[in-house]
Amino acid sequence: MNTQLVESLVKLIQSLPQEERQLFEEKLFFESNLVTTQELMKLAVYGHSFDFLNDEPELYTFEDGEAI
């Protein structure tokens, strides 16, 4: 086993910017044909799926329930 190579790869991966590291992890751990959580979130936001909630009345106030 090449321990030095593995350690070098780990250091390299940890030095990546967050966006590149996330892309690396997605490609490593997920099949490319599956939809990611990030993609689903973007779809909901940009697709305006939950815009109807903006017209809903506020049912709860800060006075409801117990203090945390």
Backbone as CSV, one residue per row, in Angstrom:
resi,resn,N_x,N_y,N_z,CA_x,CA_y,CA_z,C_x,C_y,C_z
1,MET,0.856,-1.183,0.000,0.000,0.000,0.000,0.898,1.240,0.000
2,ASN,0.487,2.245,-0.783,1.266,3.470,-0.906,0.690,4.534,0.040
3,THR,1.113,4.490,1.286,0.610,5.397,2.311,0.950,6.846,2.000
4,GLN,2.131,7.062,1.474,2.564,8.429,1.158,1.663,9.037,0.076
5,LEU,1.290,8.265,-0.922,0.398,8.754,-1.971,-0.963,9.105,-1.383
6,VAL,-1.492,8.229,-0.536,-2.797,8.480,0.076,-2.762,9.753,0.910
7,GLU,-1.724,9.926,1.695,-1.615,11.131,2.528,-1.485,12.379,1.668
8,SER,-0.743,12.291,0.583,-0.609,13.437,-0.333,-1.949,13.790,-0.970
9,LEU,-2.714,12.777,-1.355,-4.028,13.018,-1.944,-4.982,13.661,-0.946
10,VAL,-4.938,13.203,0.291,-5.796,13.774,1.330,-5.456,15.247,1.531
11,LYS,-4.182,15.570,1.602,-3.766,16.974,1.775,-4.208,17.817,0.590
12,LEU,-4.072,17.272,-0.603,-4.484,17.995,-1.802,-5.983,18.258,-1.793
13,ILE,-6.764,17.241,-1.469,-8.221,17.382,-1.427,-8.625,18.404,-0.371
14,GLN,-7.989,18.368,0.788,-8.324,19.306,1.857,-7.936,20.739,1.497
15,SER,-6.992,20.905,0.585,-6.571,22.250,0.197,-7.447,22.868,-0.884
16,LEU,-8.348,22.076,-1.463,-9.224,22.590,-2.516,-10.189,23.628,-1.958
17,PRO,-10.556,24.626,-2.761,-11.619,25.542,-2.358,-12.923,24.762,-2.155
18,GLN,-13.812,25.282,-1.339,-15.041,24.580,-0.965,-15.828,24.098,-2.183
19,GLU,-15.979,24.943,-3.179,-16.777,24.583,-4.354,-16.155,23.405,-5.111
20,GLU,-14.831,23.435,-5.270,-14.150,22.356,-5.979,-14.168,21.073,-5.158
21,ARG,-14.038,21.213,-3.854,-14.077,20.033,-2.984,-15.468,19.380,-3.030
22,GLN,-16.501,20.198,-3.038,-17.860,19.681,-3.125,-18.066,18.942,-4.444
23,LEU,-17.595,19.510,-5.536,-17.704,18.863,-6.838,-16.950,17.538,-6.837
24,PHE,-15.757,17.529,-6.257,-14.966,16.307,-6.163,-15.726,15.228,-5.390
25,GLU,-16.288,15.599,-4.244,-17.018,14.643,-3.419,-18.256,14.119,-4.143
26,GLU,-18.940,14.977,-4.876,-20.114,14.537,-5.634,-19.719,13.509,-6.688
27,LYS,-18.636,13.776,-7.382,-18.199,12.845,-8.427,-17.677,11.548,-7.827
28,LEU,-17.082,11.621,-6.660,-16.511,10.437,-6.033,-17.578,9.559,-5.387
29,PHE,-18.528,10.174,-4.700,-19.462,9.416,-3.879,-20.848,9.211,-4.486
30,PHE,-21.165,9.902,-5.561,-22.506,9.805,-6.126,-22.430,9.442,-7.597
31,GLU,-23.449,8.729,-8.041,-23.549,8.456,-9.463,-23.928,9.752,-10.172
32,SER,-23.359,9.992,-11.319,-23.587,11.256,-12.011,-25.016,11.396,-12.533
33,ASN,-25.749,10.290,-12.650,-27.101,10.393,-13.183,-28.135,10.660,-12.093
34,LEU,-27.719,10.766,-10.845,-28.643,11.057,-9.758,-28.703,12.556,-9.499
35,VAL,-29.859,13.044,-9.108,-30.035,14.456,-8.796,-29.488,14.711,-7.389
36,THR,-28.697,15.762,-7.222,-28.124,16.085,-5.920,-29.103,16.923,-5.106
37,THR,-28.865,16.996,-3.821,-29.675,17.825,-2.936,-29.586,19.280,-3.377
38,GLN,-28.394,19.735,-3.726,-28.210,21.110,-4.191,-29.070,21.382,-5.418
39,GLU,-29.096,20.450,-6.348,-29.888,20.629,-7.567,-31.381,20.680,-7.254
40,LEU,-31.829,19.848,-6.321,-33.236,19.884,-5.924,-33.593,21.207,-5.259
41,MET,-32.693,21.708,-4.421,-32.938,22.993,-3.756,-33.027,24.115,-4.780
42,LYS,-32.113,24.122,-5.744,-32.139,25.148,-6.788,-33.424,25.060,-7.603
43,LEU,-33.847,23.836,-7.900,-35.080,23.650,-8.652,-36.276,24.224,-7.905
44,ALA,-36.336,23.985,-6.601,-37.444,24.502,-5.798,-37.422,26.023,-5.743
45,VAL,-36.236,26.615,-5.580,-36.124,28.075,-5.477,-36.403,28.738,-6.819
46,TYR,-35.684,28.312,-7.849,-35.805,28.968,-9.152,-37.080,28.566,-9.889
47,GLY,-37.675,27.452,-9.501,-38.924,27.023,-10.105,-40.135,27.610,-9.403
48,HIS,-39.889,28.353,-8.320,-40.935,29.031,-7.546,-41.975,28.046,-6.997
49,SER,-41.505,26.855,-6.624,-42.408,25.802,-6.139,-43.151,26.170,-4.866
50,PHE,-42.524,26.961,-4.019,-43.129,27.252,-2.725,-43.563,28.710,-2.583
51,ASP,-43.692,29.411,-3.704,-44.112,30.811,-3.657,-45.499,30.987,-3.053
52,PHE,-46.343,29.970,-3.169,-47.694,30.069,-2.621,-47.677,30.289,-1.110
53,LEU,-46.597,29.882,-0.458,-46.511,30.055,0.991,-46.398,31.527,1.388
54,ASN,-45.971,32.372,0.472,-45.874,33.806,0.765,-47.240,34.422,1.031
55,ASP,-48.294,33.823,0.497,-49.650,34.348,0.662,-50.395,33.724,1.845
56,GLU,-49.770,32.779,2.500,-50.409,32.113,3.633,-50.362,33.009,4.871
57,PRO,-51.408,32.964,5.690,-51.399,33.772,6.919,-50.395,33.216,7.924
58,GLU,-49.868,34.104,8.756,-48.972,33.678,9.825,-49.815,33.047,10.916
59,LEU,-49.589,31.788,11.200,-50.383,31.077,12.195,-49.757,31.147,13.588
60,TYR,-48.477,31.383,13.634,-47.771,31.370,14.917,-47.045,32.690,15.131
61,THR,-46.873,33.035,16.382,-46.136,34.248,16.736,-45.000,33.863,17.666
62,PHE,-44.164,34.829,18.004,-43.070,34.577,18.938,-43.586,34.272,20.344
63,GLU,-44.819,34.637,20.626,-45.396,34.386,21.951,-45.943,32.960,22.093
64,ASP,-46.070,32.257,20.973,-46.568,30.879,21.017,-45.487,29.951,21.553
65,GLY,-45.889,28.935,22.253,-44.955,27.908,22.707,-44.080,28.361,23.860
66,GLU,-43.070,27.544,24.134,-42.165,27.810,25.246,-40.900,28.462,24.737
67,ALA,-40.299,29.254,25.583,-39.014,29.871,25.224,-37.947,28.797,25.154
68,ILE,-37.016,28.998,24.273,-35.924,28.038,24.112,-34.755,28.447,24.992
